[in-house]
Amino acid sequence: MKNNNLLKNIMPEVDFTIRGKNYEERKSSLAEIARNYQNAFYNCNLFYSEIAILDEYFERNGKKYGLLKEFRENGIV
């Protein structure tokens, strides 16, 4: 998802933009986004459709940056 506006509308307290100049910085950025998401999740009332969109974001990017196993172990996807 190139446009993070949908994610921002679902959960405005979390910035879903992956930042970094190289792979390791972007991987670290995604891990930080996941932690912020996990902390904010319990304070939100989300529809299942919104959770599915967020799940797809973390599934796709977790696979891309080698964090999918960690995300699954921590209940993010």
C-alpha positions as CSV (number, residue, x, y, z in Angstrom):
1,M,0.0,0.0,0.0
2,K,1.8,3.1,-1.3
3,N,-0.7,5.5,0.2
4,N,-0.9,5.4,4.0
5,N,-4.0,7.6,4.1
6,L,-6.3,4.6,4.6
7,L,-4.1,3.3,7.5
8,K,-4.0,6.8,9.0
9,N,-7.8,7.0,8.9
10,I,-8.1,3.6,10.6
11,M,-5.6,4.3,13.3
12,P,-4.4,8.0,13.4
13,E,-2.3,7.6,16.5
14,V,0.2,5.4,14.6
15,D,2.4,6.6,11.7
16,F,2.6,3.7,9.3
17,T,5.3,5.2,7.1
18,I,8.4,3.0,6.9
19,R,11.5,5.2,6.9
20,G,15.1,4.5,6.4
21,K,18.0,4.8,4.0
22,N,18.8,1.1,3.8
23,Y,17.2,-2.2,4.4
24,E,18.2,-2.5,8.1
25,E,16.9,1.0,8.9
26,R,13.6,0.3,7.2
27,K,13.4,-3.1,9.0
28,S,13.9,-1.3,12.3
29,S,11.4,1.3,11.4
30,L,8.7,-1.4,10.6
31,A,9.5,-3.1,13.9
32,E,8.9,0.2,15.7
33,I,5.6,0.7,13.8
34,A,4.5,-2.7,14.9
35,R,5.3,-1.9,18.6
36,N,3.4,1.3,18.3
37,Y,0.5,-0.5,16.6
38,Q,0.4,-3.1,19.3
39,N,0.4,-0.5,22.1
40,A,-2.4,1.5,20.4
41,F,-4.5,-1.5,19.4
42,Y,-6.2,-2.1,22.7
43,N,-7.4,1.5,22.9
44,C,-9.2,1.4,19.6
45,N,-12.5,0.1,18.5
46,L,-11.9,-1.4,15.1
47,F,-14.1,-3.2,12.7
48,Y,-12.9,-6.6,11.4
49,S,-12.5,-5.1,7.9
50,E,-10.1,-2.5,9.4
51,I,-8.2,-5.2,11.2
52,A,-7.9,-7.1,8.0
53,I,-6.4,-4.1,6.2
54,L,-3.9,-3.6,9.0
55,D,-3.1,-7.3,9.0
56,E,-2.4,-7.2,5.3
57,Y,0.0,-4.3,5.8
58,F,2.0,-6.1,8.4
59,E,1.8,-9.5,6.5
60,R,3.2,-7.9,3.3
61,N,5.8,-5.7,4.9
62,G,6.8,-8.3,7.5
63,K,7.5,-10.7,4.7
64,K,9.5,-8.1,2.8
65,Y,11.7,-7.2,5.8
66,G,12.0,-10.6,7.4
67,L,9.8,-9.9,10.4
68,L,6.9,-12.1,9.6
69,K,7.8,-14.9,12.1
70,E,8.3,-12.3,14.8
71,F,5.0,-10.6,14.0
72,R,3.2,-14.0,14.2
73,E,4.8,-14.8,17.5
74,N,3.7,-11.5,18.9
75,G,0.1,-11.7,17.6
76,I,0.5,-8.8,15.1
77,V,-0.6,-10.9,12.1
